Amino acid sequence: MEDEFESKVWDALKAVKFPGMSRDIVSFGFVHQVKAIAGTVAVDLQMATHNPAAGEKVREEVQRVLRGLPGVSEVKVNIQVVKPPGREEAAQKAISQDANLIPEVRHVVAVASGKGGVGKSTVAANLAVALAQLGHRVGLLDADIYGPSQPLMLGLAGQRPSSPDGKHLRPLTAHGVSAMSIGFLVDAEQPMVWRGPMVTQALEQLLTETKWRDLDYLVVDLPPGTGDIQLTLAQKVPVTGAVIVTTPQDIALIDARKGLKMFEKVGIPIIGVVENMAIHICSQCGHAEHIFGSGGGEKMCKDYDVEFLGSLPLDIRIREQADSGKPTVVSDPDGPIAAIYRDIARKVAARIARQSEDRSSVFPKIVIQNN
């Protein structure tokens, strides 16, 4: 019941606009955490603004909106206000963006796994749609050249993108998400018998020749492993961060740790870890069983000091919904699994917002000394 009530609090916060803006504080990623216990609601906000008074206006509006919710007896609002980057940092950011192959994308989020079969593509699809449902402009790039699955999961199988100028592709749209995949361009039964250089060239073309429309997030569904596609993405695109998907079993965690270390070596921050297929509840008798073990994802997060984003069950409905072209957050938006996906999306947006507050560490500092 507390999770359901917290979800209502999140929905109510969407009515709070940032002063002078048409967007709400949730879509901006300013809401860091919400806790609701016995009628008391605590909200943690983190925002970047040059106007200190804006924080107090937001605080007052949050209190007003939440006090209007049935069952709320007390509202506590904690706000951390930081100044946005100054002119020097902004200039450095602009220089960095000049080298960006996809300047119309604000944040690139890689969804990766060390091995196949852990449900990474399903998590990527639900994450992208959940971010869009939170009010963000979202794209989804299926970077699995050998085994593209997003056309099926988004209900776009058999469709082809158009080209307005004969050089660029217009992404297809499903469930509020702009999508591009090699699966839109080749026959579903045609095997991609390509060597590494051809695969990386295909990825670069999908990135640069797609007319992405001013996106807040581009979710990239990577193939499993730590090969050419992952390295090409890291070298060619300023990736904001990576989400690692694993199952609790030891064999999956071994590979997931390798994937995490690979991103660390190429300087890509780890947003967090999603543990998939954590528990199975029998649809006939209700018996709950940890088929693949338990607690592996959380232990991995503690070992590497990264955030545990959430735990998803092994549920036949997730597979059925993905195969039908309607991810869980679309086909069963009020269900408990959709709530988990939305919570993961909120945590991803909040983590990226915190990273964006201080980008000075991204650029080297030059110090001149007289020796």
HELIX and SHEET records of a PDB file:
HELIX    1   1 GLU A    2  LEU A   13  1                                  12    
HELIX    2   2 PRO A   52  ARG A   67  1                                  16    
HELIX    3   3 ARG A   87  ASP A   98  1                                  12    
HELIX    4   4 LYS A  120  GLN A  133  1                                  14    
HELIX    5   5 GLN A  150  MET A  153  1                                   4    
HELIX    6   6 ILE A  182  PHE A  184  5                                   3    
HELIX    7   7 GLY A  196  THR A  208  1                                  13    
HELIX    8   8 ASP A  228  LYS A  236  1                                   9    
HELIX    9   9 ASP A  250  LYS A  265  1                                  16    
HELIX   10  10 GLY A  296  TYR A  304  1                                   9    
HELIX   11  11 ILE A  316  ASP A  323  1                                   8    
HELIX   12  12 THR A  328  SER A  331  1                                   4    
HELIX   13  13 PRO A  336  GLU A  357  1                                  22    
HELIX   14  14 SER A  360  VAL A  362  5                                   3    
SHEET    1   A 3 VAL A  31  ILE A  37  0                                        
SHEET    2   A 3 THR A  40  ALA A  48 -1                                        
SHEET    3   A 3 GLU A  74  VAL A  82  1                                        
SHEET    1   B 8 LEU A 172  ALA A 174  0                                        
SHEET    2   B 8 VAL A 177  SER A 181 -1                                        
SHEET    3   B 8 VAL A 138  ASP A 142  1                                        
SHEET    4   B 8 LEU A 215  ASP A 221  1                                        
SHEET    5   B 8 VAL A 105  ALA A 112  1                                        
SHEET    6   B 8 GLY A 241  THR A 246  1                                        
SHEET    7   B 8 ILE A 270  GLU A 275  1                                        
SHEET    8   B 8 PHE A 308  SER A 311  1                                        
SHEET    1   C 2 HIS A 280  ILE A 281  0                                        
SHEET    2   C 2 ALA A 288  GLU A 289 -1                                        
END                                                                             
